[in-house]
Amino acid sequence: MLTVEQVAACGVVPVVVLEDEAQAVPTAKALLAGGINAMEITFRTAAAKGSIAKVAREVPEMIVGAGTVVNLQNLHDAVDAGAKFIVCPGSDPELTAEAIKLNVPITPGVVTPSEIMMGLKLGLKVFKFFPAETFGGLKTIKALCGPFPQIKFLPTGGINQANAAEYFKNPKILAVGGSWMVTKDMVAAGDFEGITAKSKAATDLFKEIRG
Ligand code: 3PG
């Protein structure tokens, strides 16, 4: 089983929404060409399960995970399709426990100490902080790290090339999530060069700051 640290090693985990599973492999290859080797394909469209399966089968260098996993059906569909990690927008102890049972790393969303305490009880050490910018961004993360110095965050929501550096500078940030390097419009337009260019800019920034 992979660890969340291994999944997030390139510093940026793209949140990908695919309307058509035919977009999955070219999108994965475009991200890889820009230095991103993990992607979260969200269960926001009917194409999610098929897209995860295609990337798992055809692009083995890409660590493909499932995002917007909000119920047990999503979780089982994701794992059956070959998802290597699970991301949820919020915290559901039943869902988290089931992912742990299935041996798949899971990162539930939190914004409050109570949600963090629920995750700690289940053995988690990394949490998605979502929606990050709306809930106070780094200021809130720093406050949460007072009582919870042992945890790290994967903040997502409102992060982009312009504000990612401040997150990368904070050692409590494992990586950031976001859609700015692979927007729905870029995918719909088949702008795979653009996806690669924005992915490279993001991973270069991470390397510049973290070394
Ligand atoms: C989401 O779930 O939509 C993600 O957090 C992406 O947020 P972003 O589009 O602001 O990067």
Residues whose N, C-alpha, C, O or C-beta is under 5 A from the ligand:
A	BS01	3PG	V15 T156 G157 G158 I159 G177 G178 S179 W180
